[in-house]
Amino acid sequence: MAKNTVLTLKKKVDEGGKVTMVTSYDYTMAALVEEAGIDMILVGDSLGMTMMGYDSTLPVTMDDMVHHTRCVTRACNDTFVVGDMPFGSYQTDIPTAVANAARLMKEGRCQAVKLEGGVTVCEQIRAMTQAGIPVVGHIGLTPQSVNAFGGFKVQGKSVEAAKQLVEDALAIEAAGAFSIVLECVPADLATYVTEQLSSAFTIGIGAGSGTDGQVLVAQDLLGMTTGGFKPKMVRQFGQIGEAMKQAYRTYDEAVQSGDFPAAAESYKIDPAVMEELRAAK
């Protein structure tokens, strides 16, 4: 697998290929994603829910994002890693936004950052790209705005909302973003947005097959979510969660029965040492 860069990813799309991205948060999972040949990893602030147990992404901090991004980048030589900018790290003012993005790049060692929002964050995107920081935009359902949206809902379903989504995409592209995530957007609208862009490629999640690429959270696509939760936009490409639970049950049974550890899984000692030890007692 050759090293992925902004240029190689754009070249793949220009030549008719599709970009694949997986959201991952730790070294072990990222190493497997890289070995599988996936183009990109997003270290998403969704780690707040998936890895930390929060009910939203809002409590995630810059320290959290730097830590998990660095865990992922340690595992990746060729996969293009994008670090997510958490809530509050870029909305207040442009100097703070650029400083936080630079920190995530420098300490997390990712190749790009992602931030949510359309026209309202274009100045931040422009300042970041001028500072040499590659940016991925994110519009549609933006989880950091869940309270404003009134929940996790499909976006862009009215004429006004669809026009705003197109305006946001074009503005983000003009500001310098090289890619845009479209989340929970009707398929036809996502295809239309993709067709309107000239330099930025789109990555969809719950946005149909007409985007330039797709992203899913590793735990979702592997069937590792608990409680049977599976959003409409998710396809489970494996049932790793069930396999893991069965392995844990089998391990417990083996320990209880004394079957584990067996002699082959244990270390030996010279019998004479044990005899001397017992005699000394």
Backbone as a ProteinNet text record, in pm:
[ID]
protein_1_A
[PRIMARY]
MAKNTVLTLKKKVDEGGKVTMVTSYDYTMAALVEEAGIDMILVGDSLGMTMMGYDSTLPVTMDDMVHHTRCVTRACNDTFVVGDMPFGSYQTDIPTAVANAARLMKEGRCQAVKLEGGVTVCEQIRAMTQAGIPVVGHIGLTPQSVNAFGGFKVQGKSVEAAKQLVEDALAIEAAGAFSIVLECVPADLATYVTEQLSSAFTIGIGAGSGTDGQVLVAQDLLGMTTGGFKPKMVRQFGQIGEAMKQAYRTYDEAVQSGDFPAAAESYKIDPAVMEELRAAK
[TERTIARY]
84.4	0	87.6	66.8	142.7	87.2	171.7	130.6	24.5	-83.7	-190.7	-163.8	-188.2	-175.3	-298.8	-309.6	-419.3	-419.3	-302	-292.5	-331.1	-285.3	-318.4	-466.9	-526.7	-669.8	-751.4	-713.3	-783.2	-764.5	-645	-616.9	-704.5	-722.6	-807.2	-950	-1001.8	-1137.5	-1145.1	-1046.8	-1045.6	-1043.5	-982.8	-974.5	-1093.2	-1193.2	-1316.2	-1323.5	-1223.9	-1225.6	-1305.1	-1329.9	-1399.8	-1303.1	-1309	-1225.3	-1295.5	-1221.2	-1276.2	-1213.6	-1299.2	-1254.9	-1322.3	-1248	-1301.3	-1270.9	-1369	-1346.6	-1292.6	-1176.2	-1108	-1040.1	-1014.1	-969.7	-847.8	-794.7	-687.4	-586.5	-473.3	-362.1	-398.9	-458.1	-486.7	-581.8	-691.2	-788.3	-728.5	-652.9	-593.5	-494.9	-419.3	-324.2	-396.9	-511.7	-589.9	-649.6	-694.9	-749	-641.9	-521.9	-411.5	-378.6	-370.4	-338.1	-443.9	-566.9	-675.3	-670.4	-587.5	-573.5	-674.9	-740.2	-834.6	-757.3	-815.6	-745.2	-722.8	-827.5	-824.5	-879.8	-827.8	-885.2	-924.9	-1046.9	-1090.5	-1086.8	-1009	-1015.3	-1123.5	-1246	-1360.9	-1385.2	-1447	-1486.2	-1602.7	-1652.6	-1750.1	-1691.3	-1560	-1498.1	-1562.1	-1618	-1686	-1798.2	-1869.6	-1978.8	-1930.5	-1846.6	-1805.7	-1705.1	-1610.4	-1501.4	-1512.9	-1581	-1583.6	-1719.3	-1823.1	-1952.9	-2039.9	-2003.5	-2088.5	-2211.4	-2311.8	-2431.8	-2424.6	-2313.3	-2292.2	-2142.2	-2106.3	-1964.6	-1919.9	-2012.5	-1982.3	-1877.8	-1871.6	-1771.8	-1627.6	-1606	-1470.9	-1381.2	-1258.5	-1164.3	-1052.8	-975.9	-857.3	-758.6	-742.4	-651.8	-696.4	-828.1	-881.2	-844.8	-865.1	-842.4	-694.5	-608.1	-464.1	-421.3	-467.7	-430.2	-470.7	-597	-645.2	-588.1	-569.5	-510.1	-368.4	-293.8	-156.1	-154.8	-250.5	-260.2	-277.3	-362.4	-390.1	-270	-210.5	-100.8	23	37.9	149	136	14.3	-10.4	-5.7	-2.2	-21.9	102.7	142.4	249	194	91.2	38.9	-102	-180.3	-317.5	-318.9	-403.3	-416.3	-505.4	-451.6	-523.5	-573.7	-703.2	-768	-809.4	-769.2	-808.4	-925.3	-1022.6	-1143.2	-1119.9	-1167	-1162.6	-1285.1	-1266	-1381.2	-1458.1	-1575.6	-1662.7	-1591.4	-1598	-1537.9	-1393.6	-1333.7	-1191.4	-1167	-1272.3	-1253.1	-1363.8	-1469.4	-1582.6	-1563.5	-1476.2	-1469.7	-1401.5	-1282.2	-1210.6	-1108.1	-1063.8	-976.5	-838.3	-771.5	-640.5	-646.1	-750.3	-764.9	-787.5	-869	-896.4	-768.7	-688.6	-564.4	-466	-457.5	-364.9	-403.5	-533.2	-577.4	-557.8	-583.7	-561.3	-413.7	-328.5	-184.3	-139.2	-196.8	-162	-201.4	-321.4	-366.4	-276.5	-235.2	-143.6	-6.8	45.8	181.1	189.9	99.8	105.8	38.2	-70.3	-138.9	-73.8	4.4	75.9	-18.2	-134.9	-226.9	-192.3	-256.3	-227.8	-328.8	-439.2	-541.5	-630.9	-710.3	-809.5	-947.9	-1049.6	-1188.3	-1264.4	-1348.5	-1434.7	-1573.8	-1672.5	-1811.4	-1858.8	-1951.8	-2011.5	-1992.1	-2073.9	-2068.4	-2011.9	-2094.5	-2051.3	-1992.5	-2047.1	-2006.7	-1863.4	-1803.2	-1665.7	-1566	-1607.7	-1519.5	-1394.3	-1407.9	-1289.9	-1188	-1236.4	-1145.1	-1076.1	-1153.1	-1095	-990.8	-1023.8	-930.5	-800.9	-812.9	-694.5	-610.9	-677	-603.8	-527.3	-594.1	-527.3	-413	-430.6	-321.6	-203.5	-231.2	-124.6	-63.5	-108.3	-52.6	-118.2	-240.2	-312.4	-422.8	-413	-520.2	-649.2	-762.4	-890.1	-994.1	-1066.5	-1185.5	-1306.2	-1403.2	-1525.4	-1627	-1735.3	-1838.3	-1970.1	-2065.9	-2197.2	-2306.5	-2432.1	-2544.7	-2574.2	-2584.6	-2597.4	-2459.9	-2444.6	-2318.6	-2343.2	-2290.7	-2324.6	-2297.5	-2200.8	-2174.5	-2290.4	-2379.3	-2496.1	-2624.2	-2610.1	-2725.8	-2833.1	-2792.3	-2891.8	-2968	-2899.3	-2965	-3059.6	-3021.5	-3103.8	-3222.3	-3216.1	-3321.4	-3309.4	-3188.5	-3166.7	-3091.4	-3068.4	-2995.4	-3095.7	-3105.9	-3207.4	-3144.6	-3210.2	-3167	-3178.1	-3078.4	-3072.4	-3091	-3139.3	-3150.8	-3275.2	-3383.5	-3501.2	-3596.3	-3586.9	-3670.1	-3589.7	-3658.9	-3590.6	-3490.7	-3533.8	-3445.3	-3323.2	-3346.6	-3236.4	-3141.2	-3197.2	-3112.8	-3025.5	-3085.1	-3007.8	-2895.4	-2924.7	-2822.8	-2708.9	-2743.6	-2640.2	-2547.4	-2604.7	-2523.2	-2436.1	-2495.3	-2419.4	-2303.7	-2330.1	-2225.6	-2111.8	-2147.8	-2045.2	-1956	-2017.5	-1939.3	-1852	-1904.1	-1827.5	-1708	-1729.2	-1620.1	-1510.8	-1553.1	-1456.5	-1376.9	-1447	-1380.1	-1283.4	-1314.5	-1228.1	-1101.4	-1101.5	-979.6	-987.9	-1105.7	-1118.5	-1097.4	-1020	-995.3	-1097.2	-1175.8	-1277	-1389	-1509	-1624.8	-1702.4	-1726.3	-1811.8	-1956.5	-2040.9	-2185.2	-2252.7	-2313.4	-2372.2	-2523.7	-2592	-2738.2	-2804.7	-2770.7	-2825.7	-2895	-3013.8	-3079.4	-2985.2	-2992.8	-2896.7	-2891	-3007.6	-3008.7	-2943.8	-2967.2	-2907.6	-2756.1	-2710.6	-2566.6	-2497.8	-2562.6	-2508	-2500.8	-2606.9	-2609.5	-2497.5	-2479.3	-2372.2	-2236.9	-2216.7	-2090.6	-2064.5	-2169.4	-2155.4	-2123.8	-2162	-2139.3	-1996.1	-1925.2	-1790.3	-1688.4	-1584.6	-1483.9	-1349.1	-1318.5	-1187.3	-1195.8	-1297	-1311.4	-1390	-1346.6	-1423.8	-1508.2	-1619.3	-1714	-1700	-1725.3	-1726.7	-1861	-1937.2	-2071.3	-2082	-2173.9	-2217.7	-2368.3	-2443.1	-2586.8	-2624.2	-2550	-2572	-2577.3	-2605.8	-2617.5	-2483.8	-2491.6	-2371.4	-2314.8	-2374.9	-2329.5	-2216.6	-2169.1	-2054.8	-1925.9	-1814.9	-1685.7	-1622.9	-1676.6	-1624.1	-1723.9	-1688.6	-1776.2	-1696	-1762.9	-1702	-1801.4	-1752	-1829.3	-1740.6	-1802.6	-1730.5	-1695.5	-1572.2	-1525.7	-1619.8	-1658.8	-1744.7	-1880.1	-1929.3	-2057.2	-2044.9	-1946.3	-1935.9	-1894.9	-1832.1	-1791.7	-1898.2	-2009.3	-2114.4	-2075.1	-2007.8	-1958.6	-2040.8	-2149.1	-2231	-2317.5	-2341.7	-2416.7	-2564.2	-2646.8	-2789	-2865.7	-2802.7	-2871.6	-2892.2	-2826.1	-2843.4	-2774.8	-2848.4	-2791.8	-2867.3	-2805.3	-2870.5	-2901.9	-3000.3	-3040.9	-2923.8	-2833.3	-2725.3	-2611.1	-2615.2	-2504.4	-2531.5	-2430.6	-2431.9	-2322.8	-2357.9	-2260.9	-2193.3	-2063.9	-1987.4	-1924.3	-1952.7	-1906.7	-1987	-1978.8	-2044.5	-1937.6	-1842.3	-1728.9	-1772.2	-1873	-1922.2	-1970.3	-2048.1	-2097	-1981.4	-1886.4	-1769.8	-1689.3	-1677.6	-1604.8	-1676.4	-1807.3	-1882.2	-1873	-1879.7	-1868.2	-1729.1	-1627.4	-1491	-1475.7	-1534.4	-1528.1	-1599.7	-1716.6	-1790.2	-1710.3	-1650.2	-1571.5	-1450.3	-1388.3	-1275.1	-1318.9	-1430.5	-1480.8	-1507.1	-1569.5	-1598.5	-1470.8	-1370	-1243.1	-1171.4	-1180.6	-1119.3	-1192.5	-1325.5	-1404	-1382.8	-1367.2	-1350.4	-1207.8	-1113.5	-972.8	-903.9	-976.4	-917.8	-812.4	-826.9	-729.5	-673	-542.3	-441.9	-403	-375.9	-328.3	-176.6	-119.4	25.7	102.1	49.2	116.8	117.9	30.4	21.4	81	154.8	215.8	367.5	439	585	629.4	742.1	792.1	906.2	926.4	1037.7	1103.6	1229.6	1302.6	1241.2	1198.4	1138.8	1228.7	1361.7	1454.3	1441.3	1413.6	1394.8	1271.7	1165.3	1043.3	1063.2	1138.1	1163.9	1240.6	1341.7	1421.7	1338.6	1248.2	1161.8	1069.8	1011.1	919.4	993.5	1115.1	1194.1	1233.7	1262	1302.7	1189.2	1068.8	953.4	944.6
-119.8	0	124.4	212.2	336.2	437.5	531	630.7	722.7	741.2	828.4	972.4	1063.1	1206.7	1275	1404.9	1480.6	1461.5	1465.4	1453.9	1315.1	1208.6	1073.4	1043.9	1097.2	1076.9	1146.9	1270.6	1342.2	1272	1219.8	1148.9	1024.2	954.6	835.4	870.7	979.1	1022.9	1068.3	1144.1	1193.4	1079.7	968.9	852.8	758.6	800.6	722	628.2	631.1	545.4	606.4	526	570.5	567.3	669.5	677.3	605.8	524.4	459.2	518.1	544.9	599.2	520	492.7	427.4	515.7	533.5	606.7	510.4	543.8	456.6	543.3	484.1	566.1	512.3	396.7	337.4	265.9	230.9	172.7	38.4	-50.6	-186.2	-184	-110.1	-104.2	-35.8	71.4	143.7	57.2	-26.1	-115	-212.5	-261.9	-353.5	-280.9	-158.8	-79.3	-55.4	-22.3	0	-127.7	-240.2	-366.6	-404.8	-360.1	-390.2	-302.6	-196.7	-111.5	-0.2	36.7	149.1	278.9	370.7	493.2	589.6	610.4	715.5	665.4	720	699.8	835.3	843.9	961.2	928.3	1004.5	994.8	1092.9	1042.8	1129.8	1165.5	1282	1315.4	1228.1	1143.9	1041.4	944.3	952.2	870.5	901.9	1022.2	1056.4	960.1	915.2	821.1	676.9	648.7	511.1	457.4	541.9	496.5	545.2	657	718.2	710.2	671.3	648.4	770.3	885.6	1003.2	985.7	1071.3	1063.4	1155.4	1229	1313.6	1336.5	1411.1	1442.4	1567.7	1639.8	1772.2	1773.4	1671.8	1678.7	1652.7	1609.3	1572.9	1696	1681.4	1793.1	1781.4	1887.3	1883.4	1778	1768.1	1666.3	1526.6	1501.3	1370.9	1344.6	1444.4	1426.4	1407.6	1482.9	1466	1325.9	1279.9	1147	1037.2	1036.8	928.8	939	1060.4	1076.4	1022.3	1049	998.2	846.1	788.1	641.6	583.4	647.7	599.3	618.9	736.9	764.2	678.7	631.6	539.4	410.3	376.1	249.9	265.6	389.5	412.7	468.6	402.6	452.8	508.3	442.7	479.1	537.2	501.9	550.4	699.2	774.2	918.2	939.9	1003.9	1019	1162	1172.9	1302.4	1310.2	1416.6	1438.7	1534.7	1501.4	1582.6	1696.8	1814.6	1929.6	1924.2	1913.7	1898.9	2028.8	2014.7	2129.3	2232.5	2359.2	2467.7	2496.4	2412.5	2430.5	2523.5	2558	2641.7	2745.6	2740.5	2830.5	2970.4	2986.5	3113.9	3224.5	3198.6	3299	3229.7	3299.3	3239.7	3204.2	3290.6	3251.6	3125.4	3112.8	2992.1	2870.4	2884.8	2774.1	2725.5	2818.3	2782.2	2719.3	2774.7	2721.1	2578.2	2552.7	2418.2	2319.3	2364.4	2277.3	2243.4	2342.9	2319.7	2223.6	2236.9	2145	2001.5	1984.5	1850.1	1788.9	1870.4	1822.6	1788	1877	1861	1749.1	1748.4	1649.5	1518.5	1527.3	1406.1	1342.7	1423.3	1377.1	1326.4	1389.5	1355.3	1436.5	1402.7	1470.9	1579.8	1586.4	1687.8	1696.2	1802.6	1815.9	1827.4	1794.2	1807.1	1897.3	1984.2	2064.7	2075.4	2090.2	2092.5	2234.6	2244.9	2374.4	2415.3	2510.6	2557.7	2697.4	2788.3	2926.1	2986.7	2949.1	3010.8	2980.1	2874.9	2840.4	2858.9	2927.8	2945.1	3025.1	3124.5	3203.3	3118	3026.6	2935.8	2843	2788.6	2699.2	2773.1	2894.1	2972.8	3000.1	3035.4	3064.3	2938.9	2826.3	2700.6	2661	2666.4	2626.2	2721.3	2848.7	2944.7	2917.1	2853.6	2815.7	2680	2621.1	2493.6	2372.1	2388.7	2278.2	2230.7	2109.3	2057.5	2037.8	2072.4	2071.2	1987.7	1906.7	1836.4	1905.5	1944.3	2004.4	1897.3	1938.3	1843.6	1918.9	1881.3	1946.7	1840.7	1888.3	1796.4	1782.6	1658.9	1635.1	1653.3	1758.5	1785	1758.7	1648.9	1606.8	1710.5	1800.1	1903.2	2002.4	2002.9	2091.7	2017.4	1902.9	1817.4	1890.4	1977	2049.8	2150.6	2212.9	2308.2	2236.7	2115.4	2038.9	1972.1	1959.5	1888.8	1738.7	1689.9	1545.3	1510.4	1380.9	1332	1307.7	1404.1	1400.4	1421.1	1365.4	1386.7	1535.2	1587.4	1729.9	1754.5	1874.2	1914.8	1866.6	1840	1780.8	1884.5	2009.6	2114.6	2188.2	2266.1	2343.2	2439.5	2508.8	2605.8	2537.4	2425.6	2353.8	2295.3	2246.7	2190.8	2299.4	2416.8	2529	2569.4	2569.2	2606.5	2505.3	2377.9	2274.2	2292.9	2322.8	2347.4	2470.9	2576.1	2698.8	2670.9	2593.1	2560	2482.3	2384	2302.5	2387.1	2473.6	2558.2	2656.5	2707.6	2802.9	2734.8	2614.5	2539.3	2508.3	2467	2438.8	2564.4	2676.2	2802.2	2846.3	2809.6	2847.4	2762.9	2649.5	2570	2426.9	2382	2241.6	2150.4	2042.6	1951.4	1838.3	1823.2	1718.9	1763.4	1708.6	1745.1	1618.8	1598.6	1490	1536.2	1454	1478.6	1372.2	1415.1	1318.2	1332	1218.3	1211.3	1313.1	1301.6	1387.8	1297.8	1334.1	1251.5	1220.8	1099.2	1051.8	1141.3	1179.7	1262.3	1397.8	1454	1583.5	1570.5	1463	1442.3	1426.5	1356.7	1342	1477.7	1557.2	1691.2	1778.3	1776.2	1854.9	1812.1	1682.2	1628.2	1678.2	1682.1	1726.5	1876	1954	2098.7	2137.5	2048.1	2079.9	2055.2	2136.6	2123.9	2075.7	2098.1	2058.2	1968.9	1988.9	1907.7	1780.1	1667.8	1544.1	1519.8	1448.2	1426.4	1285.5	1276.7	1148.7	1138.9	1037.8	1026.8	931.2	963.4	869.6	891.5	794.1	812.9	911.9	910.8	1008.7	942.7	813.8	745.3	713	655.6	606.5	703.5	823	917.2	1007.5	991.1	1069.1	1005.3	1076.6	1028.3	922.9	907.4	809.4	782.7	692.5	655.2	646.6	672.7	654.8	585.2	493.1	429.8	417.5	418.6	394.5	246.6	216.7	77.6	-10.7	34.4	-48.3	-74.8	20.6	1.3	-101.9	-85	-175.2	-316.1	-329.8	-461.7	-527.9	-458.5	-517.7	-526.4	-423	-424	-336.6	-276	-192	-279.2	-231.1	-308.4	-270.2	-357.4	-329	-340	-391.7	-408.9	-280.8	-169.9	-42.3	-44	-11	-3.4	102.1	217.5	321.4	272.3	332.9	296.6	303.5	399.8	423.3	323.4	236.9	145.1	7.8	-46.6	-187.7	-257.8	-365.8	-442	-543.1	-522.9	-610	-726.5	-736.6	-847.3	-847.4	-958.3	-969.1	-995.1	-904.3	-920.5	-911.3	-831.4	-819.5	-953.1	-1026	-1157.5	-1255.1	-1250.1	-1337.9	-1307.7	-1180.1	-1142.1	-1191.7	-1171.7	-1215.8	-1366.9	-1440.6	-1585.9	-1626.5	-1556.4	-1586.3	-1559.3	-1450.1	-1421.1	-1529.3	-1574.4	-1679.2	-1809.5	-1843.1	-1966.1	-1959.5	-1841.5	-1821	-1841.7	-1782.4	-1796.6	-1942.9	-2013.6	-2155.8	-2236.8	-2204.9	-2278.7	-2255	-2131.5	-2102	-2174.2	-2170.9	-2235.3	-2386.3	-2446.9	-2592.9	-2638.2	-2544.3	-2579.9	-2617.7	-2607.4	-2641.6	-2540.2	-2416.5	-2311.7	-2254.6	-2240.3	-2275.5	-2422.3	-2481.5	-2619	-2620.5	-2741.8	-2754.4	-2680.4	-2684.8	-2619.9	-2467.2	-2414	-2269.3	-2225.2	-2317.6	-2289.9	-2305.7	-2245	-2252.5	-2358.1	-2423.2	-2532.6	-2485.6	-2561	-2537	-2671.2	-2669.9	-2793.1	-2854.4	-2982.5	-3047.7	-3041.2	-3043.8	-3039	-2907.4	-2800.5	-2669.9	-2673.6	-2734.1	-2742.5	-2830.7	-2941.8	-3030.6	-2957.4	-2879.8	-2805.2	-2697.5	-2635.3	-2532.4	-2591.2	-2705.6	-2769	-2817.1	-2869.4	-2919.3	-2805.8	-2689.1	-2573.4	-2524.3	-2551.1	-2508.2	-2586.6
0	0	0	-96.6	-103.9	-3.5	37	134.9	76.1	148.8	103.8	144.9	52.4	75.5	18.4	41.3	-19.1	-170.5	-231.5	-377.4	-427	-357.7	-403.8	-385.4	-279.5	-257.2	-365.7	-398.7	-505.3	-639.4	-663	-787.6	-799.7	-688.4	-689.7	-729.6	-672.6	-706.1	-851.4	-895.4	-1034	-1134.8	-1095.1	-1185.1	-1170.8	-1095.3	-1085.2	-967	-879	-762.7	-648.2	-547.4	-427.2	-309.3	-227.1	-107.6	7.3	81.2	199.2	324.6	422.1	550.9	662.5	766.8	885.9	1005.6	1092.2	1216.7	1320.8	1374.2	1469.9	1574.2	1691.4	1803.9	1878.9	1840.3	1919.3	1829.6	1888.1	1813.8	1751.1	1829.2	1780.9	1661.7	1675.1	1566.4	1444	1466.6	1354.2	1277.8	1348.6	1282	1190.2	1233.2	1150.4	1029.9	1051.7	940.6	835.6	881.5	787.2	710.1	780.8	714.5	611.6	632	538.2	413.2	416.4	298.6	286.9	397.3	395	371.7	293	254.3	370.2	450.4	551.9	684.8	792.9	926.1	981.1	1031.4	1105	1253.4	1327.9	1474.2	1516.1	1525.6	1545	1690.5	1711.3	1847.8	1893.4	1804.6	1843.7	1944.5	1967.3	2071.2	2206.9	2220.9	2345	2376.4	2272.9	2290.8	2281.1	2180.7	2152.7	2252.9	2293.6	2379.6	2524.1	2545.6	2678.3	2747	2673.1	2734.5	2756	2696	2705.9	2616.3	2636.8	2552.5	2431.4	2417	2300.4	2284.5	2181.1	2158.4	2233.1	2292.2	2346.9	2458.9	2546.9	2655.2	2611.1	2488.6	2443.6	2439.7	2489.6	2499.5	2396	2382.9	2297	2346.6	2478.2	2532.8	2492.9	2498	2455.5	2309.6	2224.7	2081.9	2050.6	2116.3	2094.5	2135.4	2251.3	2302	2204.1	2164.1	2077.6	1936.1	1887.3	1753.8	1752.1	1856.1	1863.6	1872.6	1943.4	1948.7	1808.3	1728.9	1593.2	1502.1	1505.2	1411.4	1440	1563.7	1592.5	1512.5	1474.4	1403.6	1252.4	1203.6	1060.5	992.8	886.2	800.8	669.6	616	484.4	487.9	588.8	597.7	631.7	564	586.1	708.2	810.7	937.6	953.7	984.1	1006.8	1153.3	1220.8	1359.1	1368.3	1452.4	1467	1565.6	1530.9	1621.1	1712.5	1844.8	1934.1	1954.8	2009	2034.6	2122.5	2079.4	2154.6	2120.9	2036.4	2005.7	1887.6	1813.6	1694.5	1674.6	1754.9	1732.5	1790.3	1888.9	1960.7	1882.1	1830.7	1752.6	1663.5	1561.5	1460.8	1516.4	1591.6	1645.2	1730.9	1813.4	1895.4	1807.5	1704.8	1613.5	1545.8	1494.9	1426.6	1524.9	1644	1744.5	1782.9	1801.4	1837.6	1722.7	1600.2	1484.6	1470.6	1490.9	1483	1592.6	1710.7	1820.2	1786.1	1730.9	1695.6	1588.8	1492	1388.8	1448.3	1531.6	1584.3	1687.2	1785.5	1891.6	1852.5	1776	1731.7	1610.4	1536.4	1416.9	1307.2	1298.1	1189.6	1066.1	954.7	828.1	792.6	868.3	843.8	966.2	972.2	1078.5	1015.7	1094.2	1048	1144.1	1088.1	1172.4	1111.6	1198.7	1157.5	1128.8	1033.5	1004.3	859.7	816.6	678.4	667.3	619.5	598.1	725.6	839.2	966	1006.7	950.3	989.2	874.8	770.7	655.1	688.1	774.2	811	885.2	969.5	1038.9	939.4	845.5	745.4	662.9	622.2	540.6	617.8	743.3	824.5	846.7	867.7	888.1	762	648.3	524.3	490.5	521.5	498.9	591	704	796.8	761.8	651.3	606.4	666.4	718.1	781.4	686.2	632.2	547.1	627.3	567.2	638.6	565.2	642.6	596.4	659.1	577.1	628.3	665.4	729.7	773.6	783.2	697	696.7	693.9	700.8	714.7	862.3	909.9	1053.3	1116.7	1191.5	1261.2	1409	1463.8	1600.3	1707.9	1687.4	1788.1	1799.1	1698.9	1699.8	1733.7	1799.6	1825.4	1906	1997.7	2076.9	1991.6	1897.1	1807.2	1710.8	1669.3	1575.6	1644.3	1776.6	1848.4	1838.6	1816.3	1806.1	1679.9	1661	1544.4	1431.3	1339.9	1235.2	1098	994.7	856.5	823.8	753.7	722	572.1	539.8	399.3	328.7	400.5	337.8	277.3	318.7	259.1	152.4	70.4	-33.7	28.7	133.5	198.4	258.9	326.5	390.1	286.4	174.3	68.2	5.6	-17.8	-73.8	21	150.4	248.2	249.8	234.6	232.9	112.7	-3.6	-122.4	-102.3	-47.1	-20.3	75.3	179.3	276	210.6	127.6	62.1	-27.6	-106.5	-197.3	-120.1	-10	70.6	137	187.5	250.6	148.6	29.3	-76.7	-111.1	-125.4	-160.4	-50.6	73.5	185.6	191	119	110.6	156.8	201.8	243	122.8	141.8	29.7	24.6	130.6	134.5	227.2	205.6	286.7	323.5	452	498.6	490.6	429.5	422.9	508.7	619.9	712.7	718.7	706.3	715.3	624	496	392.2	289.7	240.9	138.8	22.1	-28.5	-128.2	-251.8	-305.5	-426.5	-401.9	-284.4	-251.3	-236.6	-172.8	-156.5	-291.6	-383.4	-518.8	-587.3	-572.7	-633.6	-577.7	-446.3	-384.6	-440	-449.9	-501.6	-643.3	-723.6	-862	-873.2	-772.6	-777.7	-741.5	-674.8	-627.9	-737.8	-740.3	-845.1	-794.7	-666.4	-614.9	-491.6	-407.7	-287	-318.6	-262.7	-279.8	-154.8	-173.4	-64.5	-7.1	122.2	192.5	263	230.7	285.1	401.8	491.8	595.5	609.5	565.1	558.9	451.6	339.1	232	94.9	89.3	-38.4	-102.2	-221.1	-289.4	-391.8	-403.5	-505	-460.2	-337.2	-290	-340.1	-320.4	-369.5	-278.9	-160.3	-66.7	43	132.8	243.4	371.9	483.7	615.1	706.5	786.2	892.7	1015.6	1131	1255.8	1263.9	1302.2	1305.8	1386	1503.8	1589.2	1525.3	1445.8	1377.4	1266.6	1180	1065.1	1106.8	1224.7	1273.7	1360.4	1384.3	1467.1	1613.7	1663.3	1801	1895.3	1846.6	1933.5	2024.6	2145.1	2242.8	2239.7	2292.5	2303.7	2174	2068.9	1941.9	1863.6	1905.1	1836.2	1700.3	1594.1	1459.3	1379.9	1355.9	1276.6	1135.1	1072.9	936.9	839.6	859.8	763.9	776.4	877.3	903	842.1	774.2	736.8	817.1	881.7	959	867.1	844.3	756.2	831.7	957.9	1040.8	1169.3	1242	1372.7	1477.9	1483	1572.8	1718.1	1746	1883	1937.2	1858.4	1902.2	1917.9	1824.5	1835.1	1960.7	1995.1	2116	2241.5	2246.9	2364.5	2382.8	2271	2280.9	2327.9	2281	2325.5	2475.2	2524.4	2667.6	2748.8	2699	2769.6	2773.1	2659.7	2651.6	2744.1	2750.5	2842	2986.6	3023.8	3160.7	3194.8	3100.7	3123.1	3139.1	3058.3	3064.4	3196.8	3246.9	3376.5	3488.1	3484.5	3590	3594	3476.1	3469.5	3496.3	3496.3	3513.4	3384.2	3273.4	3144	3100.1	3146.4	3115.4	3244	3252.5	3149.4	3157.3	3040.4	3033.3	3048.4	3050.3	3067.7	2958.8	2835.8	2723.6	2737.9	2821.9	2841.2	2975	3038	3168.1	3159.2	3253.8	3257.5	3358.8	3329.3	3413.2	3503.2	3608.9	3699.4	3729.6	3755.1	3787.6	3913.5	3907.8	4025.5	4148.6	4126.6	4240.5	4316.2	4245.4	4309.6	4399.1	4348.6	4427.8	4550	4532	4646.6	4755.3	4714.2	4811.8	4880.7	4802.9	4858	4964.7	4934.4	5029.3	5153.5	5131.1	5244.1	5337.6	5279.7	5359.4	5448.4	5409.1	5487.2	5616
[MASK]
+++++++++++++++++++++++++++++++++++++++++++++++++++++++++++++++++++++++++++++++++++++++++++++++++++++++++++++++++++++++++++++++++++++++++++++++++++++++++++++++++++++++++++++++++++++++++++++++++++++++++++++++++++++++++++++++++++++++++++++++++++++++++++++++++++++++++++++++++++++++++

